[in-house]
Amino acid sequence: MTASPSDRIVVTYHVTGEASSIDARAKGIAVEQSVEMPVEAITDERVMREIVGEVRGVRDLGEGLFEVTVGLAVETTGLEAGQLVNMIYGNTSINPDTALMDAAFPQEVLDAFGGPRHGIEGLRARVGVTDRPLTCSALKPQGLPVTGLADLAARFARGGLDYIKDDHGIANQGYSPYAERVPAIAAAVRQASAETGHPTRYIPSLTGNLDELRDRIRIARNEGLDAVMIQPMIAGFPTMHTLVRENPDMAFFSHPTMTGAQRVGAPFLHGTLFRLLGADAVIYTNHGGRFPLPKETCLELGRRATRAWGGLKPAMPVPAGGMTLDRVPEMIDCYGKDVMLLIGGGLLLARERLADETRVFQDHVARLAGEISARNVAE
C-alpha cells in the first residue's frame, strides 16, 4: 500500500534514452528523488509505503525522448521552498538526459506557499486600470548615474506608463548606489505622476544577500513604493518566498535571468513555480524577440500564470525581451487583456522624444484594447 494520490506531487520529466532501458531509468529517478539509496536496503515499512517514489507512467514521445511521471511524497518537502525544488529535481538535474517539465501539486502545497499576494487584480488596482493591458518599460543602460536614471524615469512617467522597472543589471554599483538611486527615481516618478494625474509605479530591482534585500525593501517602502523585482534564480527560492511572506503589502515581479541555465520547462518554471512562490507578475522572454523561445511555449506560460489554480491568485504575464511598438497588436491578440506589455530599448530609441513615444505606446494599447472590446461585444 502506498500513500494516497493527494499526498503525492506528480512530477513530469523528459528523459532521453533507449526504449529497452527507460523503465529502469524511470525507477531510478523515482528512487533518486525520494530515498536516494537501494530500495532493497530499506527495512522501515513506512518509508517503503509512504516515502519511496512511485513511477506513475512512461510514454514514448518519439526520437528517443520519453515522458516519465513520478509520484513523490509531499512530506519529503517539509513545505519549504528550497527543499520542494530539491525533491522534485535535485540530484536528477545532474543527469544531462533528464529535464523537469511539470509538477502537479496537491492543495496542501498550494495552501502552504500561497502564491501571489496581489496578482493581476492588485497590479491593476495600483494604477487604476481595469479595461486594457498594462504597460511597462525598463531603465537602461547599465552605467548611467543616478541623475540620468531619474531623468529617464520622469520622461517615461510623463508619457503615462503604468510601471517602470529597473533593468535587472542595475544593482548597487558605485555609479548608481541603491540607497541613492531608489529615492531619486521614486521622487522623479512622483513628480511626473502629479503632472499627468496617472499613478505610475516604479519597481526597483532587489539584489544582495537576505539582510541586504530586507534593507532594500525597507528603503523602497519608505519611498512609498509598493512593488519590487526579484531574480529568483539568483536570490534563491527560499529567499524569494521568505520576502514575499514578510512583505505582504509589496507586489513582487520575477525576472527571468539565469532561467535558461537549468533544464526546466519555461511554462512550469515561470507560470507555475514562480507563481506558487508568490510572484504577482512573471517577466519572461517573448517569442520573436532577442531570445528564441517558441511561441507555443510563451502562450502556455501565459496560460499557466493566469489559470484557475486551487484558489491562488493569477499572476500577470509580462512578455519582454526586444519587443517593439509594431508587436503590440500581436501580443494583445496572443495574451488578451490580462498582460503587461514591456517595451524597453524599443522606446529608448526615441532618445529626446522618449516621453512622446511613450505616450504613443500608451495610446496605441488603449486604442487596440478598445477595438477588441467593441468587436467582442458585437460578436
C-alpha positions as CSV (number, residue, x, y, z in Angstrom):
1,M,0.0,0.0,0.0
2,T,1.3,3.5,-0.9
3,A,0.4,7.0,0.0
4,S,-2.8,8.3,-1.5
5,P,-2.6,10.4,-4.7
6,S,-3.5,13.5,-2.7
7,D,-0.2,13.0,-0.7
8,R,1.9,13.0,-3.8
9,I,3.4,15.6,-6.0
10,V,3.2,14.2,-9.6
11,V,6.3,15.3,-11.4
12,T,6.9,15.1,-15.2
13,Y,10.3,14.7,-16.7
14,H,11.5,14.4,-20.3
15,V,14.2,11.7,-20.5
16,T,16.4,11.0,-23.5
17,G,17.3,7.3,-23.7
18,E,16.6,3.9,-25.2
19,A,13.3,2.1,-25.0
20,S,15.0,-1.0,-23.6
21,S,16.2,0.8,-20.6
22,I,13.6,3.5,-20.0
23,D,11.6,1.6,-17.4
24,A,14.7,1.1,-15.3
25,R,15.7,4.8,-15.8
26,A,12.2,5.8,-14.6
27,K,12.5,3.7,-11.4
28,G,16.0,5.2,-10.9
29,I,14.5,8.7,-11.0
30,A,11.8,7.8,-8.5
31,V,14.3,6.4,-6.1
32,E,16.9,9.2,-6.6
33,Q,14.2,11.9,-5.9
34,S,12.9,10.2,-2.8
35,V,15.2,8.0,-0.7
36,E,18.5,8.0,-2.8
37,M,19.6,4.5,-1.9
38,P,19.0,0.9,-2.9
39,V,15.4,0.2,-2.0
40,E,16.4,-3.4,-1.1
41,A,18.3,-1.9,1.9
42,I,15.3,-0.2,3.4
43,T,13.8,-2.0,6.4
44,D,11.3,0.5,7.5
45,E,7.8,-0.3,6.3
46,R,6.5,3.2,6.5
47,V,9.4,4.5,4.3
48,M,8.7,1.8,1.7
49,R,4.9,2.5,1.8
50,E,4.8,6.3,2.0
51,I,8.2,7.8,1.1
52,V,9.7,5.9,-1.8
53,G,8.9,7.5,-5.1
54,E,6.4,5.8,-7.4
55,V,6.7,5.6,-11.2
56,R,3.3,6.7,-12.4
57,G,3.8,6.4,-16.2
58,V,6.2,6.2,-19.1
59,R,5.3,7.5,-22.5
60,D,7.3,7.3,-25.7
61,L,7.4,10.8,-27.3
62,G,9.4,9.6,-30.3
63,E,13.0,10.0,-31.5
64,G,14.5,8.7,-28.3
65,L,12.5,11.1,-26.0
66,F,10.3,9.7,-23.2
67,E,7.9,11.3,-20.7
68,V,8.3,9.9,-17.2
69,T,5.9,10.8,-14.4
70,V,6.8,10.1,-10.8
71,G,4.8,10.5,-7.6
72,L,6.8,12.0,-4.7
73,A,5.6,12.4,-1.1
74,V,4.7,15.9,-0.1
75,E,6.1,15.1,3.4
76,T,9.6,15.0,2.0
77,T,9.5,18.7,1.0
78,G,8.9,19.9,4.5
79,L,6.8,22.5,2.7
80,E,9.9,24.7,2.3
81,A,10.8,26.3,-1.0
82,G,14.3,25.1,-1.4
83,Q,13.5,21.6,-0.3
84,L,10.5,21.5,-2.6
85,V,12.7,22.1,-5.6
86,N,15.4,19.8,-4.2
87,M,12.9,16.9,-4.0
88,I,11.3,17.4,-7.5
89,Y,14.6,17.8,-9.4
90,G,17.7,17.9,-7.1
91,N,20.1,15.1,-8.0
92,T,18.2,14.2,-11.1
93,S,19.2,17.7,-12.6
94,I,22.8,16.5,-12.6
95,N,22.0,13.9,-15.3
96,P,22.2,15.5,-18.7
97,D,19.5,13.2,-20.1
98,T,16.6,14.5,-17.9
99,A,14.7,17.7,-17.9
100,L,12.0,18.8,-15.4
101,M,8.9,19.7,-17.4
102,D,6.0,19.9,-14.9
103,A,4.7,19.1,-11.5
104,A,1.1,18.8,-10.2
105,F,0.9,19.9,-6.6
106,P,-1.7,18.8,-4.1
107,Q,-3.8,21.5,-2.4
108,E,-1.7,21.2,0.7
109,V,1.3,22.6,-1.2
110,L,-0.7,25.4,-2.7
111,D,-2.1,26.4,0.7
112,A,1.4,26.3,2.3
113,F,3.1,28.5,-0.3
114,G,0.1,30.8,-1.0
115,G,1.0,32.1,-4.5
116,P,0.7,35.8,-5.4
117,R,-0.5,38.1,-2.6
118,H,-1.8,40.7,-5.1
119,G,-1.9,39.2,-8.6
120,I,-3.4,40.7,-11.7
121,E,-6.2,42.5,-9.8
122,G,-3.8,44.0,-7.3
123,L,-1.5,45.3,-10.0
124,R,-4.4,46.8,-11.9
125,A,-5.7,48.5,-8.7
126,R,-2.3,50.2,-8.1
127,V,-2.6,52.1,-11.4
128,G,-6.4,52.3,-11.7
129,V,-6.6,50.4,-14.9
130,T,-9.2,47.7,-15.5
131,D,-10.0,47.6,-19.2
132,R,-6.7,47.3,-21.1
133,P,-3.3,45.6,-20.9
134,L,-0.9,47.3,-18.6
135,T,2.3,48.9,-19.8
136,C,5.9,48.9,-18.6
137,S,9.4,49.8,-19.5
138,A,12.9,49.4,-18.1
139,L,15.5,51.9,-17.0
140,K,18.7,51.4,-19.1
141,P,21.6,51.4,-19.8
142,Q,23.9,50.0,-17.2
143,G,26.4,52.6,-16.2
144,L,24.1,55.7,-16.1
145,P,24.4,57.8,-12.9
146,V,21.5,58.3,-10.6
147,T,20.5,61.6,-12.2
148,G,20.4,60.0,-15.7
149,L,18.2,57.2,-14.5
150,A,15.9,59.5,-12.6
151,D,15.6,61.7,-15.8
152,L,14.6,58.6,-17.9
153,A,12.1,57.6,-15.3
154,A,10.5,61.0,-15.2
155,R,10.1,61.0,-19.0
156,F,8.6,57.5,-19.0
157,A,6.1,58.7,-16.4
158,R,5.2,61.8,-18.3
159,G,4.4,59.5,-21.2
160,G,1.8,57.8,-19.0
161,L,3.4,54.4,-18.4
162,D,1.8,52.2,-15.8
163,Y,5.0,50.6,-14.4
164,I,8.7,51.5,-14.7
165,K,11.2,48.9,-13.6
166,D,15.0,48.9,-13.1
167,D,16.9,46.9,-15.6
168,H,17.9,43.7,-13.8
169,G,21.6,44.6,-14.2
170,I,21.2,47.8,-12.2
171,A,22.0,46.8,-8.6
172,N,24.2,48.7,-6.1
173,Q,27.1,49.8,-8.3
174,G,29.2,52.8,-7.4
175,Y,27.7,54.9,-10.2
176,S,24.1,54.3,-9.0
177,P,24.0,53.1,-5.5
178,Y,20.7,51.6,-4.4
179,A,20.2,53.9,-1.4
180,E,20.6,57.0,-3.6
181,R,19.0,55.7,-6.8
182,V,15.7,54.5,-5.4
183,P,14.8,57.7,-3.6
184,A,15.8,59.8,-6.5
185,I,13.8,57.8,-9.1
186,A,10.8,57.5,-6.8
187,A,10.8,61.3,-6.3
188,A,11.1,61.8,-10.1
189,V,8.2,59.5,-10.8
190,R,6.0,61.0,-8.1
191,Q,6.5,64.5,-9.6
192,A,5.8,63.4,-13.1
193,S,2.7,61.4,-12.0
194,A,1.4,64.5,-10.2
195,E,1.7,66.3,-13.6
196,T,-0.1,63.6,-15.6
197,G,-2.6,62.5,-13.0
198,H,-1.7,58.9,-13.7
199,P,-0.2,56.9,-10.7
200,T,2.8,55.4,-12.5
201,R,4.6,52.9,-10.3
202,Y,8.4,52.4,-10.0
203,I,9.8,48.9,-9.5
204,P,13.3,48.8,-8.0
205,S,15.4,45.7,-8.6
206,L,16.4,43.8,-5.5
207,T,19.9,42.3,-5.2
208,G,22.2,41.2,-2.4
209,N,22.1,38.8,0.5
210,L,19.0,38.3,2.6
211,D,19.9,41.1,5.0
212,E,20.6,43.5,2.2
213,L,17.4,42.5,0.4
214,R,15.4,43.2,3.5
215,D,17.0,46.6,3.9
216,R,16.4,47.5,0.3
217,I,12.7,46.6,0.6
218,R,12.6,48.9,3.7
219,I,14.1,51.7,1.6
220,A,11.6,51.2,-1.2
221,R,8.7,51.2,1.3
222,N,9.9,54.4,2.9
223,E,9.7,56.0,-0.5
224,G,6.1,55.0,-0.8
225,L,6.8,52.2,-3.3
226,D,4.6,49.1,-3.3
227,A,6.3,46.8,-5.9
228,V,9.8,45.3,-6.3
229,M,11.5,43.0,-8.7
230,I,13.5,39.9,-7.7
231,Q,15.6,37.4,-9.6
232,P,14.6,34.0,-8.2
233,M,17.4,32.0,-9.9
234,I,20.0,34.3,-8.3
235,A,18.3,35.3,-5.0
236,G,17.1,31.7,-4.4
237,F,13.7,30.2,-4.0
238,P,13.7,30.2,-0.2
239,T,14.8,33.8,-0.1
240,M,12.1,34.9,-2.6
241,H,9.4,33.1,-0.6
242,T,10.6,34.5,2.7
243,L,10.5,38.0,1.4
244,V,7.0,37.5,-0.1
245,R,5.7,36.3,3.3
246,E,7.5,39.1,5.2
247,N,6.2,41.8,3.0
248,P,2.5,41.2,2.2
249,D,2.0,44.8,1.1
250,M,4.6,44.5,-1.7
251,A,3.9,43.2,-5.1
252,F,6.7,41.0,-6.5
253,F,7.9,40.8,-10.1
254,S,10.1,37.9,-11.0
255,H,12.9,38.4,-13.6
256,P,14.0,35.6,-15.9
257,T,17.8,36.0,-15.7
258,M,19.5,32.6,-15.3
259,T,16.3,30.7,-16.0
260,G,17.9,29.1,-19.1
261,A,20.8,27.7,-17.0
262,Q,18.8,24.6,-15.9
263,R,16.9,22.0,-17.9
264,V,13.5,23.1,-16.6
265,G,10.5,23.8,-18.8
266,A,9.8,27.5,-19.1
267,P,6.0,27.3,-18.6
268,F,6.4,25.3,-15.4
269,L,9.3,27.5,-14.0
270,H,7.7,30.8,-14.6
271,G,4.0,30.1,-14.8
272,T,3.8,27.5,-12.1
273,L,6.8,27.6,-9.7
274,F,7.4,31.3,-9.6
275,R,3.7,31.9,-9.2
276,L,3.5,29.3,-6.4
277,L,6.3,31.1,-4.5
278,G,4.5,34.5,-4.7
279,A,5.3,36.3,-8.0
280,D,2.5,38.7,-8.8
281,A,3.9,39.3,-12.2
282,V,6.3,37.0,-14.2
283,I,8.6,38.6,-16.7
284,Y,9.8,36.3,-19.4
285,T,11.3,36.5,-22.9
286,N,8.6,36.6,-25.5
287,H,8.8,34.8,-28.9
288,G,10.1,36.8,-31.8
289,G,12.4,39.0,-29.7
290,R,16.0,38.7,-28.7
291,F,15.6,35.1,-27.3
292,P,14.5,32.0,-29.2
293,L,11.6,30.9,-27.0
294,P,8.9,29.2,-29.2
295,K,5.5,30.9,-29.5
296,E,3.6,28.0,-28.1
297,T,5.9,27.8,-25.1
298,C,5.2,31.5,-24.4
299,L,1.5,31.1,-24.8
300,E,1.5,28.1,-22.4
301,L,3.5,30.1,-19.9
302,G,0.9,32.9,-20.0
303,R,-1.9,30.3,-19.6
304,R,-0.1,28.8,-16.6
305,A,0.3,32.2,-14.9
306,T,-3.3,33.1,-15.2
307,R,-5.2,29.8,-15.0
308,A,-7.6,29.0,-12.2
309,W,-5.4,27.0,-9.8
310,G,-6.5,25.9,-6.3
311,G,-7.6,29.3,-5.2
312,L,-4.3,31.0,-5.9
313,K,-4.4,34.5,-7.4
314,P,-3.4,34.7,-11.1
315,A,0.0,36.2,-11.9
316,M,0.4,38.9,-14.6
317,P,2.3,37.7,-17.7
318,V,5.0,40.2,-18.7
319,P,6.4,39.1,-22.2
320,A,9.5,41.1,-22.9
321,G,13.0,40.9,-24.5
322,G,13.3,43.0,-27.6
323,M,9.6,43.9,-28.0
324,T,8.7,46.9,-30.2
325,L,5.6,49.0,-30.8
326,D,4.7,47.1,-34.0
327,R,4.4,43.9,-31.9
328,V,1.7,45.4,-29.6
329,P,-1.3,44.2,-31.7
330,E,0.1,40.7,-31.9
331,M,0.8,40.5,-28.2
332,I,-2.7,41.6,-27.3
333,D,-4.1,39.1,-29.7
334,C,-1.9,36.4,-28.2
335,Y,-2.4,37.2,-24.5
336,G,-5.6,39.1,-24.3
337,K,-6.3,41.9,-21.9
338,D,-4.6,40.5,-18.8
339,V,-1.0,41.1,-19.9
340,M,1.7,43.7,-19.1
341,L,3.4,44.9,-22.3
342,L,7.1,45.6,-21.6
343,I,9.0,47.6,-24.2
344,G,12.4,48.8,-23.2
345,G,15.0,49.6,-25.9
346,G,12.3,50.0,-28.5
347,L,11.1,53.1,-26.6
348,L,14.6,54.3,-25.6
349,L,15.5,54.6,-29.3
350,A,13.3,57.7,-29.3
351,R,16.0,59.5,-27.2
352,E,14.9,63.1,-26.7
353,R,11.4,62.2,-27.8
354,L,11.0,59.5,-25.2
355,A,8.0,61.0,-23.4
356,D,6.2,61.4,-26.7
357,E,7.0,57.9,-27.9
358,T,5.8,56.5,-24.6
359,R,2.5,58.3,-24.9
360,V,2.2,56.8,-28.4
361,F,2.7,53.4,-26.8
362,Q,0.1,54.1,-24.2
363,D,-2.5,55.4,-26.7
364,H,-1.8,52.5,-29.0
365,V,-2.5,50.0,-26.3
366,A,-5.7,51.7,-25.2
367,R,-7.0,52.1,-28.7
368,L,-6.4,48.4,-29.6
369,A,-7.9,47.2,-26.4
370,G,-11.0,49.3,-27.1
371,E,-11.3,48.0,-30.6
372,I,-11.0,44.4,-29.4
373,S,-13.6,45.0,-26.6
374,A,-16.0,46.6,-29.1
375,R,-15.6,43.7,-31.5
376,N,-16.2,41.2,-28.8
377,V,-19.4,42.9,-27.8
378,A,-20.6,43.0,-31.4
379,E,-19.9,39.3,-31.8
